[in-house]
């Protein structure tokens, strides 16, 4: 199997040739003179050729050294350039940020606040992918993801921003026709609409501070893989649904939808910003995280993270 080129040693060789001595090269590279000497020795052993003529007074390139110098210098220059570019991008607000977000939340709540960030940071590029299925941040090379769930333990880093209530909602016209349920058992007589990725499925779990827990299995007349797609049918009075508060906030304020079963609650979920393992992240990514955290925690539907 062919071995990789010893790029570090070639970069050191170029620096020695430029500096004119092992000592000066070692000083410029912040390396020991022994490390520099070993790197040159590795190359000469591997190439089976001397790269420098050495005497007690001076050092000059051999013919093989001259032949290798131009390309070795490019290795050194490219290495310095790529490190400078990455460092500059890491410390400045420029470059690409890849973001994953749930479909409904991403379109209704994330997309509207992105223009302000983009106008403030014109050198940042955003690649935002909307998907209700959880992506692999590491394998798919995402810098961060928004997740609305009660997260299981993982190697990912999660910043909990706020609680999100899950509300039982329907239209006033629907409740006028079918009655307003007061207890979860009343839901057996109602038509339910369902978000397909809900972990509980059609088994709805409720809790009351005085009456404890109650589970009701529902029959569905509509199942969708995007919770926002339930809104037209809810507004049309075709049934009830459990919806995150951020999706129904405006309709609740206008009276187009109502909540029922006061005192009975579904376990809330939470909005998180999730990032790959490792504490170090580019400045542009950290800036977006702080921006999103500030904006989302100020939303009227956002509840305390505790």
C-alpha positions, 0 to 999 in steps of 0.5 A: 500500500502506497504511503501518503507523502510526508507533507509536514517534512516537505513544508519544513524542507521548504522553510529550511531552504528559505531560511538558509539554516536549520536553526533559523527554520526551527525558530521561524516554525517554533520547532526544536532544531532536532525536529527539523533535522529529523524531518529532513532526514526522513525525506532523504531516507525516503527519497534515497537522495541528499537534499542539502550539502552540509559543511561546518560553515554553510549549507546549500541545496543539492541537485535533488534539493533544487528539483524539489524546492518549487513544489515543496514551497507550494506545499508550505504556501498552501498549508499556510494559506488554508490555515489562515483562511480557516482561522479567519473564517473561524474568528470572523462572521463570514462563511457558510452555516448549514442548518437543519430545522423541522418543516413547520417550525422552520417555515413559520418561525425560523424563515421570517427571522433570517433576513435580519441576521443576513442583513446584519451579517452580509458575508455569512451564507446560510444553507437551511434544510427543512425536514421533520425527520432527524438528520445526522448532524455529523454525517450530513455536515450540519453546523446546528439543528433546531429540534422540538422534542424531549431529547434523549441522551446523545453525544450532541450538545443541546441548548434548551431555549424554551418549553413548547406547550401542546394544546388540544384545539378545534374551531368554534364551529366544530365545538358548536356542532359536536360539543366541547369536551371537558374530560379526555374520555369525552374525546371518544366521540370526536374526530381526531387529526394526527401528526404522523411523527408524534411519538404517542401516535393515536394514544393521547396522554393527558394529566390533571393536577387534581385528577391525575393521568388519563389516556385516550385512544383516538380514531383519526380521519386525517394523518399528515407528516407536516403538522402545519398541514392540519391547520386548514382542516382544523379551521374548516371544523373537521376535527380536533388535534394536538398542536404545538402552541407556536403553530396555533398561536395566531389562530388562538389570538384571533379566535379562529381556533379554541382550546378545550378541556381546561386543566388537562395538559399534555406533556410539553416539549422543548425547543433546542439548538443542537450542535455536533460534539466539540465545544469549539465552533466558528464565530459565525455559527456562535453568532447565529446561535445567540441570535436565534436564542434571543429571538425565539425566547422572546416569542409570545408562545415561548414558555420558560425553559424550566 
